[in-house]
Amino acid sequence: MAPDDIRTKLLTLLTTIAPDIEPASVDPARDLREQFDFDSMDALHFAAAVSETFKIGIAETDYPQLASLESARRFVAASLARPQAGST
């Protein structure tokens, strides 16, 4: 999946979880908690939505990698590039 497609899907997930976020105002490098009123429950919902949307497992220890839009994009891209368990 292309990086821009991942970014677009992540922005859609963000605005679904926190409708007050204006997609054009998101600084991809800044922590979402610093930019917006994005609390721990929002972060948990975001992680679950990312996992479900992209069909990837996200361990709790990986949650910090979802802290910014860009780090989330990199995490998703890397996860999608890994061979899935049970596939050859």
Helices and strands as residue ranges (DSSP letters): H 3-17, G 23-25, H 32-35, H 40-54, G 60-66, H 69-81
